[in-house]
Structure formats: structure tokens, C-alpha cells
Amino acid sequence: MMEKRIYNLDNVKVILILLVIIGHTLLNSYGDDGIEYIRFICRCFTMPLFTFISGYLTKKEQAFWKNVKYLLYPCLLFTVVNDILQMLVTPNYVFSWKQPGFAMWYLLALFIYRVLFLIY
């Protein structure tokens, strides 16, 4: 059975992605209070709202191994690739499994949320 897509949530995710881009673009604009306020607003609620939407769209029927395949494997793969590249570029780089590379922390957090959802 084909699930019906919620287009309003897609629209919200597009707006959130744009706000993340704006927030990261304004990252080095310290000193101007107006821009700092815009950056704060952009970065204040985007990730909690992404997390809420991901949780809302999570289904109880999702299998554990499907979450491993689509969330944990890419997180581990790109973290290892990122760490290898960092070791080549930065001589004193410290490898840490506790801190995934760049945006992979979101995949790891989403995997943990979904596994806990399956247990609960």
C-alpha cells in the first residue's frame, strides 16, 4: 500500500534547509547585532524542528536492519572517510568515534531515536 505524502512537511523542510544555509553563511559575521540576531533565529529552531519532523514521520513498522542500512552504515562510512582525510591534512588530528564527521551526527542521532522508538 502506497503511503500518502505530506507535502506541507516537505515545504517546511525546504524552508528549514534554506535557514540552515543562511545561518551557516552568516557564521563569520560577528559584531553586527542585526546579523547576529538573524543568525540566532536561523540556527535556534532548525535542527529541533528537523528532529521533530523526522520523529513524526518515523513508523513503528520500520525494521531494525533497515535503519542500520540507511542510517548507521552511511554514518560510519562517511565518518571514517572524513577522519582519513583529516589525518592526511592535519598532522595532529585525533580520531574519535564519539564525534562523527560534519553532518553525520544527525544520522547517528536519528538512528538512536529510531532504535529507541522500536524498543519503546
N, C-alpha and C positions, 0 to 999 in steps of 0.2 A: 504494500500500500504506500502510495506516494504522500509524503507529508506536505502540508501547505506551508509555503514560505511566508515569513512575516517581513514584509517589505519595509515597514516603518523601522524595524530594528536595523535593517541594512542601511537605511538613511541615517540613523543615529550613529552607526559605526563609521560611516563616511565622514560625518561631521567631527567625530572624535579623532579620527586619523588626521584630519586637517588641523585640529587643535594641537595634537602631538607634534606635528611638523612645525607649526607656528611656535610652540613652546620651545622646541629644540633650536629653532632658528634664532630666537631671542635669547639664547643661553648666555652669550657673551656680551650682553647689553646692560652691564651693571652701571648704576649711577643715575639713570633716568627713572624717576619714580613712576611715571606713567607706563613706561615699557615694563618695568618690574611688576607693576600691578597686572598688566595684560598677561605676562609670562606666568605669574602666580595663578591667575584664573585658568589659563590653559592647562597648567600642569596639576592643578589641585584635584580635579574630579575625573580626569580622563581615564586613568587606569582603574580606579574603583568602579567606574561605570562599565568599562570593558569587562571587568571581572563579574559584575552583576549580570550583564547580558550573557556572558559565557555560561554562568551558572543557571540562568533562566532557560537557556537552550539545551542544557545537558539532560539527557534522557536516562532513566533508570535502567533501560534495557541494554545500554552500551556495554559490550563485553570488556573485560579487563585487558585482554590481549589487543583489542582494537585501540585502546588508549595507549598501550605500550608502543604499538606500531606507529601511530600518528602523532604522539606527543613525546614519549620518552626517548625513542630512538633518534629522532631528529635533534632533540636537545643534547643528547650525549655526543652525537656525531659532530654537530657544529661547535660544541664546546671544545672537543678535542682538536678539531681543525683550527679554531681560534687560538687555543693555547699553543699549538705547534707554531703557528705564525707569530705569535707574541714572543715565543722563545727564540725564534730566528731574528727578530727585530730588536728585542730588548734583552741585553745580556744578563741582567739580574732579575729576570721575571720569575715569580714564584707561582707554581702550579697549584690550583686549588679546586677540588671538586665541589666545594661548598658554594662557590660563586661562578655560576655559568656565564659564558661569554655574551656580550652585548644583550640582545633581546631574548636570549634563551631562558632567562629566569622566568619569563611569563609562561613558556611551555611547561617548565618544571612545576610551577605553581598550579597551573591548570591540571596537570597530571595528578598532582597530590589532591586537589579539590575533587576530581572525578573519582579517584580511588576511594577517598573518604566517603563520597556520596554513595558508591556501590556498597561499602561496608555498612553505612547507616541505613 
